[in-house]
């Protein structure tokens, strides 16, 4: 328990743990919601278990979805509490509110080593309020439930929210093992990374990754771009992209990035071929994938994955890497016809890891893709639990939920 030395002896103490339990739920008619990917719950277990094993009365607070400050049954944490109990191998109490009568009763009834989960913290408007006083008042209520605070929800440390930022100002606090591991890995990506250093970016929008591209153009040796965001880069090169996802307002920015990469000696790799279809995949039609040159996308087609030639080129570009950061799939990986680009990138990362290099999967859809495509998570150096937080760290931004702990 050296990690939590700043809290003193935790046995018998009520320790409020901010975890990230924001997992995808599938609503099925006539039955309870089903968790489709429990990766974030599993990642939260070590810190919760360590505190419980040390005799703490552990109170877990977390959010799920965006319920906009009021109770919404589809975003209840009840099924998450059940799954957490299964993973811990011990019953987990569940409070049907966050700071109200149920929470107070559940916390009061905890014995040493027991764990409780409070209802979705975002059912309370104070959690995400921009008003310091409103957020602070809610943080006072949360802090009243506990003697100490452990921040272990990396996926939210870039948010200045009551259960992330304000509670840490009100209680003795420490960084949880998950957050500490994430910060350590991200520092390795930004402070003297082992080279060659390759960054692979995908996902739907260039605008989501502007800060990362901006900051890493001066740090990475190679920048590989795939996913929906690639079509804005192709447009910047003067190519037509048919019905593919395009951010017209970012074309000039992409032109500037292409120029800067060339001037900085950064190898910026774009796909030379893409897999297209005439419509986005949906449940009521069979995909009709076709491989075309990236410079010759038909007017009635949209790109849904990088092509086989590009897949090979990306794998070659990663082959000699010693440090890799990957954020964003190369295509619509949920559909087998458009999953090969993402699969190839994941496979290439496992080879870098096997050779002793550092590979970091940057959370969100990339982490979901690794699991969906059946890869062993242990084959990667680190799978982040926080896509947005990882990106903001790599942009060089301060993360409020981290800085508040550093006192």
MIDREN-281880 format. One record per atom (N, C-alpha, C): x, y, z; residue in one letter. Coordinates in pm, whole numbers, padded with zeros to 5 digits, always signed. Layout:
N
XYZA...
% end
This chain:
407
+00082-00122+00000X+00000+00000+00000X+00085+00127+00000X+00214+00115-00036X+00301+00232-00040X+00249+00341-00131X+00177+00300-00234X+00116+00394-00329X+00029+00497-00259X-00036+00457-00148X-00132+00542-00080X-00078+00593+00053X+00055+00603+00062X+00119+00644+00188X+00067+00779+00236X+00033+00867+00142X-00015+01000+00178X-00147+00997+00252X-00217+00884+00247X-00345+00872+00316X-00329+00820+00458X-00208+00775+00493X-00188+00711+00622X-00247+00571+00621X-00271+00516+00737X-00331+00383+00749X-00474+00387+00698X-00507+00299+00599X-00642+00305+00541X-00740+00210+00609X-00693+00117+00687X-00781+00021+00754X-00887+00096+00835X-01012+00063+00812X-01122+00126+00882X-01168+00258+00824X-01086+00318+00738X-01123+00447+00679X-01223+00428+00564X-01307+00530+00546X-01396+00534+00429X-01318+00601+00317X-01285+00524+00213X-01205+00577+00103X-01292+00588-00023X-01310+00710-00068X-01387+00737-00190X-01294+00719-00310X-01328+00628-00399X-01246+00600-00518X-01321+00647-00642X-01263+00741-00715X-01323+00781-00844X-01269+00686-00951X-01354+00595-00996X-01315+00499-01100X-01377+00541-01233X-01331+00479-01340X-01393+00498-01471X-01464+00368-01506X-01594+00368-01488X-01675+00249-01516X-01771+00275-01632X-01731+00367-01720X-01817+00409-01831X-01809+00306-01944X-01880+00196-01926X-01874+00085-02021X-01993+00088-02116X-01978+00028-02235X-02091+00023-02327X-02197-00076-02280X-02322-00033-02283X-02435-00118-02246X-02525-00137-02367X-02576-00257-02381X-02671-00285-02488X-02809-00304-02425X-02903-00220-02466X-03038-00230-02413X-03113-00339-02488X-03156-00442-02419X-03229-00552-02483X-03373-00555-02433X-03464-00559-02527X-03607-00552-02493X-03646-00665-02397X-03713-00625-02289X-03763-00723-02195X-03662-00777-02098X-03537-00723-02100X-03436-00772-02006X-03346-00657-01963X-03264-00684-01862X-03173-00581-01812X-03066-00549-01916X-03007-00427-01910X-02898-00393-02002X-02781-00489-01986X-02712-00516-02098X-02598-00608-02098X-02470-00530-02127X-02367-00552-02044X-02237-00488-02066X-02168-00561-02183X-02134-00486-02288X-02074-00550-02406X-01921-00549-02404X-01862-00468-02317X-01715-00465-02304X-01683-00420-02161X-01633-00513-02078X-01609-00481-01937X-01464-00439-01909X-01392-00400-02014X-01249-00367-02000X-01222-00262-01893X-01303-00157-01887X-01279-00051-01790X-01307-00099-01647X-01405-00187-01632X-01432-00241-01497X-01313-00325-01452X-01265-00411-01540X-01150-00496-01506X-01027-00412-01472X-01009-00301-01545X-00893-00215-01519X-00904-00145-01384X-01026-00129-01334X-01048-00061-01206X-01031-00153-01085X-01035-00283-01108X-01034-00380-00998X-00909-00373-00909X-00786-00367-00967X-00667-00374-00879X-00664-00270-00767X-00698-00145-00798X-00695-00042-00695X-00803-00066-00590X-00925-00097-00636X-01036-00123-00543X-01002-00242-00453X-00948-00348-00512X-00914-00469-00436X-00802-00441-00336X-00701-00366-00377X-00589-00336-00287X-00638-00260-00164X-00725-00164-00185X-00778-00086-00072X-00866-00173+00019X-00952-00256-00044X-01039-00344+00035X-00956-00445+00115X-00854-00500+00050X-00768-00597+00118X-00693-00534+00236X-00670-00402+00227X-00601-00332+00337X-00697-00288+00446X-00827-00325+00431X-00923-00297+00536X-01001-00168+00521X-00986-00101+00405X-01062+00022+00383X-01210-00010+00359X-01294+00084+00391X-01435+00078+00350X-01441+00154+00217X-01452+00083+00108X-01432+00143-00025X-01564+00188-00086X-01569+00317-00121X-01689+00376-00181X-01652+00418-00323X-01707+00350-00422X-01672+00376-00561X-01773+00472-00624X-01722+00578-00683X-01807+00670-00757X-01760+00675-00901X-01856+00684-00993X-01823+00680-01136X-01942+00734-01214X-01920+00753-01344X-02031+00795-01431X-02053+00690-01539X-02165+00701-01607X-02191+00618-01723X-02276+00702-01819X-02225+00721-01940X-02298+00799-02040X-02307+00946-02005X-02404+01013-02068X-02422+01157-02048X-02568+01188-02013X-02607+01159-01889X-02747+01177-01850X-02790+01321-01822X-02700+01417-01838X-02734+01560-01831X-02790+01605-01697X-02731+01554-01590X-02761+01608-01458X-02891+01565-01396X-02955+01464-01452X-03077+01413-01389X-03085+01262-01407X-03164+01199-01321X-03175+01052-01322X-03229+01003-01456X-03160+00905-01513X-03204+00844-01639X-03177+00694-01626X-03282+00613-01615X-03265+00470-01587X-03172+00396-01683X-03163+00442-01808X-03078+00369-01903X-02930+00384-01870X-02897+00481-01782X-02757+00503-01745X-02727+00460-01601X-02808+00375-01544X-02780+00330-01408X-02654+00245-01402X-02582+00258-01291X-02461+00179-01269X-02491+00043-01204X-02618+00012-01184X-02654-00114-01116X-02591-00237-01182X-02600-00255-01317X-02536-00373-01376X-02383-00371-01364X-02326-00252-01359X-02181-00239-01343X-02139-00286-01204X-02220-00250-01104X-02191-00294-00965X-02194-00446-00955X-02289-00508-01025X-02297-00654-01025X-02171-00714-01086X-02130-00660-01201X-02010-00713-01268X-01885-00690-01185X-01876-00576-01119X-01761-00549-01033X-01754-00653-00921X-01868-00686-00862X-01872-00787-00758X-01824-00922-00808X-01864-00958-00931X-01819-01085-00989X-01667-01086-01005X-01611-00974-01050X-01466-00966-01072X-01389-00963-00940X-01448-00903-00838X-01383-00898-00706X-01400-01029-00630X-01500-01106-00670X-01529-01231-00598X-01591-01206-00463X-01660-01092-00451X-01725-01057-00323X-01843-00966-00354X-01947-00972-00272X-02065-00887-00297X-02028-00739-00293X-02090-00661-00380X-02071-00516-00383X-02206-00451-00353X-02210-00366-00253X-02333-00294-00220X-02358-00187-00328X-02484-00155-00350X-02517-00052-00449X-02613+00049-00389X-02574+00177-00397X-02661+00285-00350X-02741+00338-00468X-02869+00356-00449X-02955+00399-00559X-02952+00550-00582X-02872+00621-00505X-02844+00762-00534X-02696+00786-00508X-02650+00909-00527X-02506+00937-00515X-02468+00994-00379X-02548+01088-00330X-02515+01151-00201X-02637+01158-00109X-02745+01094-00150X-02870+01102-00074X-02883+00997+00035X-03006+00968+00072X-03034+00878+00183X-02977+00738+00160X-02993+00685+00037X-02943+00550+00009X-02792+00545+00022X-02723+00645-00036X-02576+00648-00028X-02530+00655+00117X-02595+00738+00196X-02554+00754+00336X-02575+00625+00415X-02687+00557+00390X-02714+00432+00460X-02617+00321+00419X-02591+00311+00288X-02499+00208+00239X-02359+00229+00295X-02312+00353+00291X-02177+00383+00342X-02170+00356+00492X-02274+00394+00565X-02274+00372+00711X-02272+00224+00745X-02325+00140+00655X-02330-00003+00682X-02209-00082+00637X-02111-00015+00574X-01992-00086+00524X-01902-00132+00639X-01860-00256+00630X-01759-00308+00723X-01621-00293+00659X-01517-00312+00736X-01380-00305+00680X-01366-00407+00568X-01308-00362+00458X-01285-00452+00345X-01403-00465+00250X-01515-00400+00282X-01631-00407+00194X-01629-00294+00092X-01701-00317-00021X-01703-00223-00133X-01847-00186-00165X-01870-00058-00191X-02000-00011-00237X-01982+00074-00363X-02080+00071-00450X-02083+00157-00568X-02199+00254-00553X-02172+00383-00571X-02277+00484-00568X-02339+00497-00707X-02465+00538-00714X-02530+00556-00842X-02458+00663-00924X-02480+00660-01054X-02416+00747-01153X-02400+00891-01104X-02275+00933-01091X-02245+01066-01036X-02300+01177-01126X-02320+01146-01254X-02372+01249-01346X-02524+01261-01342X-02588+01188-01253X-02731+01213-01227X-02747+01342-01147X-02636+01398-01100X-02634+01521-01021X-02577+01634-01105X-02653+01741-01123X-02610+01852-01209X-02478+01914-01161X-02452+01907-01030X-02331+01967-00976X-02203+01902-01026X-02209+01776-01070X-02090+01705-01112X-02019+01774-01228X-02094+01814-01329X-02032+01869-01450X-02054+02019-01464X-02107+02082-01360X-02138+02225-01367X-02013+02308-01394X-02030+02413-01473X-01920+02508-01498X-01911+02611-01385X-02014+02614-01301X-02018+02707-01189X-01941+02647-01071X-01836+02713-01029X-01750+02659-00922X-01829+02634-00793X-01920+02724-00761X-01995+02712-00636X-02089+02591-00640X-02158+02572-00752X-02250+02458-00764X-02172+02326-00762X-02060+02325-00833X-01977+02204-00834X-01918+02179-00695X-01876+02285-00631X-01817+02273-00498X-01916+02223-00394X-02042+02268-00406X-02145+02224-00311X-02168+02073-00325X-02169+02024-00447X-02185+01880-00468X-02062+01805-00417X-01943+01862-00442X-01820+01798-00393X-01820+01790-00240X-01878+01892-00173X-01889+01888-00026X-01971+01767+00017X-02080+01739-00055X-02166+01625-00020X-02092+01492-00042X-02019+01483-00151X-01941+01362-00177X-01833+01343-00070X-01763+01452-00040X-01652+01445+00057X-01703+01406+00196X-01828+01443+00229X-01883+01412+00360X-01902+01262+00381X-01903+01186+00271X-01920+01041+00280X-01790+00969+00315X-01676+01039+00306X-01547+00969+00311X-01445+01039+00400X-01337+00964+00428X-01223+01018+00503X-01105+01049+00413X-01102+00987+00294X-00990+01004+00203X-01039+00980+00060X-00959+01024-00038X-00998+01016-00179X-00884+00956-00261X-00918+00862-00349X-00822+00805-00443X-00875+00826-00585X-00797+00892-00666X-00835+00920-00805X-00783+00809-00895X-00875+00729-00950X-00832+00616-01032X-00909+00607-01165X-00980+00715-01202X-01054+00715-01328X-00981+00795-01433X-00884+00732-01500X-00802+00809-01594X-00886+00869-01706X-00993+00802-01744X-01075+00852-01854X-01141+00986-01829X-01136+01035-01704X-01200+01163-01671X-01104+01267-01613X-00975+01237-01604X-00883+01332-01538X-00862+01460-01618X-00909+01460-01743X-00899+01585-01821X-01023+01673-01799X-01114+01630-01712X-01235+01706-01683X-01227+01773-01545X-01262+01900-01539X-01268+01971-01410X-01408+01949-01353X-01428+01830-01294X-01559+01792-01243X-01552+01763-01094X-01667+01765-01030X-01671+01758-00884X-01603+01633-00830X-01633+01516-00888X-01580+01390-00834X-01436+01364-00879X-01384+01450-00964X-01248+01433-01017X-01154+01537-00957X-01200+01661-00955X-01115+01775-00920X-01147+01831-00780X-01274+01867-00760X-01310+01940-00637X-01301+01854-00511X-01336+01726-00521X-01328+01638-00403X-01183+01626-00356X-01089+01624-00450X-00947+01612-00414X-00898+01730-00332X-00965+01845-00346X-00928+01963-00267X-00984+01956-00125X-01075+01862-00101X-01146+01857+00026X-01105+01740+00115X-01030+01645+00061X-00994+01525+00137X-00846+01493+00116X-00782+01425+00213X-00650+01368+00186X-00663+01281+00061X-00567+01291-00031X-00586+01227-00160X-00461+01158-00211X-00482+01065-00303X-00370+00993-00366X-00412+00952-00506X-00313+00924-00587X-00334+00876-00723X-00350+00724-00718X-00452+00671-00784X-00471+00527-00789X-00370+00461-00880X-00357+00329-00868X-00258+00255-00947X-00281+00269-01096X-00409+00271-01138X-00439+00282-01281X-00396+00418-01336X-00432+00524-01267X-00393+00659-01312X-00241+00673-01311X-00175+00621-01206X-00029+00629-01199X+00036+00558-01317X-00017+00441-01353X+00039+00365-01466X+00018+00440-01598X-00100+00500-01613X-00128+00576-01737X-00033+00695-01750X-00016+00769-01642X+00070+00887-01646X+00214+00847-01676X+00259+00737-01614X+00395+00689-01639X+00417+00657-01786X+00322+00588-01847X+00335+00550-01988X+00333+00674-02077X+00243+00767-02049X+00234+00887-02132X+00360+00973-02122X+00421+00973-02004X+00548+01046-01990X+00656+00982-02077X+00651+00849-02084X+00749+00779-02169X+00728+00811-02317X+00605+00847-02353X+00577+00884-02492X+00620+01027-02523X+00632+01110-02421X+00658+01252-02445X+00796+01298-02400X+00858+01224-02309X+00990+01264-02261X+01094+01163-02309X+01172+01202-02407X+01282+01120-02460X+01236+00978-02499X+01136+00965-02588X+01092+00830-02629X+01201+00758-02707X+01203+00626-02690X+01298+00546-02768X+01257+00550-02915X+01353+00563-03003X+01324+00580-03147X+01367+00457-03227X+01301+00439-03343X+01199+00522-03409X+01067+00526-03330X+01005+00645-03332X+00879+00670-03263X+00772+00691-03369X+00673+00602-03369X+00567+00606-03471X+00433+00632-03403X+00357+00727-03457X+00223+00757-03409X+00124+00718-03517X+00023+00639-03480X-00081+00597-03574X-00212+00659-03529X-00272+00740-03616X-00398+00806-03581X-00507+00767-03679X-00624+00735-03625X-00739+00703-03708X-00863+00763-03646X-00975+00696-03662X-01100+00751-03613X-01164+00840-03717X-01274+00902-03678X-01356+00968-03779X-01310+01108-03818X-01267+01189-03721X-01249+01331-03753X-01108+01383-03727X-01058+01463-03821X-00931+01534-03803X-00944+01629-03684X-01059+01695-03672X-01076+01797-03568X-01059+01740-03428X-01085+01609-03410X-01066+01547-03279X-00918+01531-03244X-00832+01535-03345X-00690+01503-03324X-00598+01620-03356X-00656+01739-03379X-00574+01853-03422X-00457+01881-03327X-00488+01887-03195X-00384+01920-03098X-00274+01816-03093X-00313+01688-03108X-00214+01580-03103X-00121+01587-03224X-00182+01604-03342X-00100+01615-03464X-00006+01734-03451X-00061+01845-03404X+00016+01968-03390X+00138+01948-03301X+00117+01880-03187X+00224+01863-03090X+00323+01754-03131X+00273+01646-03192X+00359+01532-03223X+00434+01545-03354X+00395+01643-03436X+00471+01664-03560X+00617+01698-03531X+00642+01752-03415X+00779+01784-03378X+00847+01677-03296X+00774+01569-03262X+00830+01467-03174X+00841+01329-03239X+00743+01293-03323X+00741+01160-03383X+00832+01153-03506X+00878+01033-03536X+00956+01011-03659X+00864+00981-03777X+00752+00912-03748X+00656+00879-03852X+00515+00902-03797X+00427+00950-03884X+00287+00970-03849X+00203+00899-03955X+00131+00795-03912X+00047+00717-04002X-00097+00758-03981X-00167+00793-04090X-00304+00842-04078X-00399+00750-04153X-00502+00702-04082X-00606+00619-04143X-00742+00660-04090X-00841+00574-04106X-00975+00604-04056X-01045+00711-04138X-01158+00757-04087X-01236+00857-04159X-01163+00988-04175X-01070+01019-04084X-01000+01147-04091X-00908+01157-04213X-00876+01042-04274X-00780+01043-04384X-00834+01115-04507X-00966+01119-04520X-01023+01175-04643X-01007+01326-04651X-00999+01390-04535X-00971+01534-04535X-00826+01558-04579X-00735+01467-04540X-00597+01477-04588X-00589+01451-04738X-00664+01351-04787X-00662+01323-04931X-00716+01442-05009X-00821+01505-04956X-00875+01626-05020X-00769+01736-05022X-00691+01744-04913X-00583+01845-04905X-00477+01820-05010X-00464+01695-05054X-00369+01661-05161X-00428+01682-05300X-00555+01725-05303X-00619+01754-05431X-00704+01642-05487X-00727+01536-05406X-00805+01422-05455X-00953+01439-05422X-01039+01383-05505X-01182+01376-05474X-01206+01255-05384X-01301+01266-05293X-01321+01159-05195X-01463+01100-05199X-01539+01132-05304X-01673+01076-05318X-01762+01114-05201X-01831+01015-05145X-01922+01039-05032X-01853+01015-04897X-01722+01001-04899X-01648+00973-04774X-01660+01088-04676X-01639+01055-04548X-01642+01156-04443X-01540+01266-04475X-01583+01390-04471X-01495+01501-04507X-01526+01621-04418X-01421+01680-04361X-01435+01805-04287X-01377+01917-04372X-01465+01980-04449X-01421+02084-04542X-01345+02195-04471X-01388+02227-04348X-01326+02339-04277X-01186+02306-04225X-01144+02179-04240X-01010+02140-04193X-00913+02111-04308X-00958+02129-04432X-00872+02097-04546X-00746+02184-04544X-00761+02314-04522X-00644+02403-04519X-00549+02365-04407X-00605+02323-04291X-00521+02279-04179X-00439+02157-04220X-00502+02064-04292X-00431+01944-04337X-00323+01977-04438X-00350+02075-04523X-00247+02122-04618X-00125+02171-04539X-00152+02246-04433X-00043+02300-04350X+00033+02187-04280X-00039+02084-04231X+00027+01972-04165X+00116+01895-04262X+00070+01875-04383X+00151+01806-04484X+00280+01883-04511X+00268+02013-04517X+00386+02098-04540X+00481+02092-04421X+00425+02105-04299X+00509+02102-04179X+00581+01969-04161X+00511+01860-04189X+00573+01728-04178X+00692+01717-04271X+00675+01765-04394X+00784+01760-04492X+00903+01843-04442X+00875+01962-04392X+00983+02052-04346X+01054+01996-04223X+00979+01925-04136X+01037+01872-04012X+01103+01736-04032X+01092+01680-04152X+01150+01549-04178X+01071+01435-04116X+00943+01461-04084X+00856+01356-04031X+00791+01284-04148X+00800+01152-04148X+00739+01074-04255X+00590+01062-04228X+00508+01132-04306X+00363+01127-04288X+00307+01031-04392X+00255+00917-04345X+00211+00810-04435X+00059+00811-04446X+00009+00827-04568X-00134+00821-04596X-00162+00698-04682X-00282+00643-04675X-00312+00525-04757X-00310+00558-04907X-00263+00462-04984X-00262+00476-05130X-00380+00404-05194X-00445+00317-05116X-00568+00253-05163X-00665+00242-05046X-00793+00235-05077X-00895+00229-04973X-01003+00128-05012X-01070+00077-04910X-01184-00012-04933X-01310+00074-04927X-01390+00071-05034X-01508+00156-05042X-01635+00072-05056X-01747+00137-05033X-01878+00079-05057X-01967+00196-05097X-02087+00166-05144X-02177+00274-05186X-02264+00324-05071X-02259+00256-04957X-02336+00300-04840X-02265+00254-04714X-02293+00325-04605X-02236+00287-04475X-02299+00155-04431X-02219+00064-04373X-02275-00065-04334X-02390-00052-04235X-02494-00128-04257X-02608-00132-04165X-02662-00273-04163X-02749-00300-04067X-02796-00436-04047X-02880-00492-04159X-02934-00404-04244X-03029-00452-04345X-02969-00465-04485X-02837-00455-04497X-02777-00475-04630X-02644-00549-04618X-02612-00625-04720X-02484-00696-04725X-02378-00603-04781X-02262-00589-04712X-02157-00501-04765X-02110-00545-04903X-02073-00446-04985X-02017-00474-05118X-01883-00402-05129X-01782-00451-05056X-01653-00380-05054X-01581-00386-05189X-01513-00278-05221X-01432-00271-05344X-01306-00193-05312X-01192-00241-05360X-01065-00172-05337X-01038-00078-05454X-01013+00050-05422X-00981+00149-05526X-00858+00228-05482X-00794+00293-05578X-00683+00382-05544X-00736+00500-05463X-00658+00545-05365X-00701+00657-05282X-00724+00783-05365X-00655+00794-05477X-00669+00910-05565X-00784+00896-05663X-00854+00781-05659X-00960+00755-05758X-01087+00699-05692X-01130+00762-05585X-01253+00719-05518X-01373+00761-05603X-01459+00668-05642X-01576+00703-05724X-01669+00801-05654X-01739+00880-05730X-01827+00984-05675X-01938+00926-05589X-01981+00802-05618X-02093+00743-05543X-02047+00650-05430X-01916+00653-05397X-01861+00561-05298X-01808+00635-05177X-01800+00562-05065X-01737+00620-04946X-01634+00522-04891X-01521+00577-04847X-01414+00495-04794X-01446+00446-04654X-01423+00314-04629X-01459+00253-04501X-01343+00177-04437X-01228+00171-04506X-01108+00108-04449X-00991+00142-04540X-00869+00128-04487X-00753+00139-04574X-00742+00009-04654X-00684+00017-04772X-00677-00099-04861X-00560-00190-04831X-00551-00304-04903X-00444-00402-04876X-00304-00349-04901X-00286-00267-05004X-00154-00209-05030X-00113-00118-04914X-00208-00038-04865X-00181+00052-04753X-00158-00026-04624X-00234-00134-04607X-00218-00219-04490X-00074-00271-04482X-00022-00316-04595X+00117-00363-04598X+00214-00250-04570X+00186-00132-04627X+00276-00016-04607X+00279+00027-04461X+00162+00026-04396X+00156+00063-04255X+00232-00038-04170X+00216-00166-04201X+00288-00270-04126X+00439-00253-04141X+00483-00221-04263X+00627-00199-04286X+00677-00077-04209X+00595+00028-04207X+00635+00152-04137X+00647+00130-03987X+00575+00030-03935X+00579+00000-03792X+00685-00105-03756X+00736-00174-03856X+00821-00291-03830X+00946-00260-03747X+01007-00143-03768X+01131-00112-03695X+01108-00018-03577X+00980+00009-03544X+00949+00105-03437X+00993+00051-03301X+01034+00143-03215X+01065+00109-03076X+00961+00168-02980X+00891+00271-03027X+00783+00331-02949X+00666+00358-03044X+00545+00314-03006X+00427+00336-03089X+00311+00383-03003X+00244+00489-03047X+00117+00531-02989X+00012+00520-03098X-00097+00447-03066X-00204+00428-03164X-00336+00474-03105X-00403+00566-03175X-00535+00610-03132X-00627+00621-03253X-00728+00537-03257X-00829+00544-03361X-00818+00432-03462X-00929+00362-03490X-00927+00252-03587X-00905+00302-03729X-00862+00209-03816X-00835+00242-03956X-00961+00239-04041X-01066+00175-03989X-01191+00164-04064X-01303+00122-03972X-01414+00079-04032X-01531+00036-03956X-01506-00108-03910X-01424-00122-03805X-01373-00253-03764X-01481-00348-03716X-01597-00293-03677X-01706-00378-03627X-01762-00468-03738X-01738-00431-03865X-01785-00508-03981X-01665-00578-04043X-01664-00711-04048X-01546-00785-04096X-01492-00736-04231X-01579-00695-04320X-01535-00651-04453X-01448-00525-04447X-01457-00450-04335X-01382-00324-04323X-01293-00323-04199X-01249-00442-04157X-01171-00453-04033X-01023-00481-04055X-00983-00510-04179X-00847-00560-04201X-00740-00456-04172X-00766-00330-04201X-00666-00226-04172X-00639-00214-04024X-00745-00214-03945X-00731-00206-03800X-00662-00330-03746X-00700-00448-03798X-00638-00573-03754X-00488-00572-03783X-00450-00522-03901X-00309-00520-03939X-00227-00429-03848X-00284-00312-03812X-00213-00221-03722X-00195-00286-03584X-00303-00347-03534X-00294-00415-03404X-00188-00526-03408X-00189-00605-03515X-00092-00715-03531X+00051-00661-03532X+00071-00549-03604X+00205-00489-03611X+00251-00441-03473X+00158-00389-03394X+00194-00344-03259X+00236-00462-03171X+00168-00575-03185X+00205-00692-03103X+00348-00736-03135X+00389-00721-03260X+00526-00759-03299X+00629-00663-03240X+00593-00533-03237X+00683-00435-03174X+00699-00469-03025X+00587-00501-02960X+00592-00538-02817X+00677-00662-02795X+00658-00762-02882X+00733-00887-02868X+00882-00864-02883X+00919-00759-02959X+01059-00726-02978X+01115-00633-02871X+01034-00605-02769X+01083-00523-02658X+01051-00376-02669X+00977-00335-02773X+00940-00195-02786X+00819-00160-02701X+00793-00030-02684X+00677+00016-02608X+00562+00044-02703X+00449-00024-02682X+00330+00002-02763X+00217+00046-02672X+00152+00155-02710X+00043+00210-02630X-00081+00222-02718X-00187+00154-02678X-00315+00164-02747X-00395+00271-02673X-00427+00378-02743X-00480+00498-02677X-00627+00500-02645X-00678+00394-02589X-00814+00396-02535X-00924+00404-02639X-01046+00426-02592X-01162+00445-02678X-01184+00333-02777X-01208+00371-02903X-01237+00272-03007X-01118+00181-03036X-00996+00230-03017X-00878+00146-03042X-00875+00029-02943X-00902+00059-02816X-00905-00048-02715X-01020-00144-02743X-01136-00089-02783X-01250-00174-02817X-01218-00263-02936X-01145-00209-03033X-01108-00287-03152X-01017-00404-03116X-00921-00380-03028X-00830-00486-02984X-00909-00603-02927X-01008-00571-02845X-01087-00677-02783X-01183-00741-02883X-01249-00658-02965X-01345-00709-03064X-01278-00803-03163X-01155-00771-03202X-01085-00850-03303X-01011-00969-03242X-01025-00988-03111X-00977-01111-03048X-00831-01114-03010X-00767-00997-02999X-00626-00995-02959X-00613-01013-02808X-00502-01072-02768X-00469-01085-02626X-00419-00949-02578X-00487-00891-02479X-00447-00759-02431X-00304-00758-02379X-00257-00872-02330X-00121-00881-02277X-00015-00867-02387X-00058-00876-02514X+00037-00865-02625X+00075-00719-02654X+00010-00625-02584X+00040-00483-02603X+00104-00428-02477X+00191-00330-02492X+00259-00274-02376X+00162-00211-02278X+00066-00135-02330X-00030-00067-02243X-00155-00035-02323X-00270-00068-02268X-00398-00029-02329X-00461+00075-02238X-00468+00197-02288X-00519+00307-02206X-00669+00293-02185X-00716+00342-02070X-00859+00342-02042X-00922+00476-02075X-00841+00573-02119X-00895+00707-02143X-00847+00768-02272X-00925+00753-02378X-00885+00808-02508X-00869+00959-02505X-00971+01030-02457X-00965+01177-02454X-00856+01230-02364X-00841+01168-02247X-00737+01212-02153X-00598+01188-02211X-00580+01072-02276X-00451+01042-02340X-00417+01146-02445X-00516+01179-02528X-00493+01276-02635X-00457+01412-02579X-00530+01456-02475X-00501+01588-02419X-00362+01592-02356X-00321+01482-02292X-00185+01477-02236X-00083+01491-02348X-00106+01419-02458X-00011+01423-02570X-00015+01556-02645X-00124+01631-02626X-00131+01765-02683X-00045+01862-02602X-00004+01818-02482X+00073+01905-02394X-00015+01984-02298X-00143+01949-02290X-00234+02020-02199X-00217+01969-02056X-00248+02058-01961X-00254+02016-01822X-00387+01945-01798X-00384+01837-01723X-00506+01764-01691X-00546+01801-01548X-00660+01867-01530X-00699+01915-01395X-00700+01805-01289X-00746+01685-01328X-00755+01576-01232X-00620+01521-01191X-00514+01555-01264X-00378+01516-01228X-00311+01627-01147X-00321+01750-01197X-00254+01862-01129X-00306+01881-00987X-00435+01853-00963X-00491+01872-00829X-00434+01772-00728X-00377+01662-00777X-00319+01561-00689X-00174+01591-00655X-00113+01683-00730X+00032+01705-00717X+00062+01817-00618X+00028+01794-00494X+00061+01895-00391X+00130+01829-00272X
% end
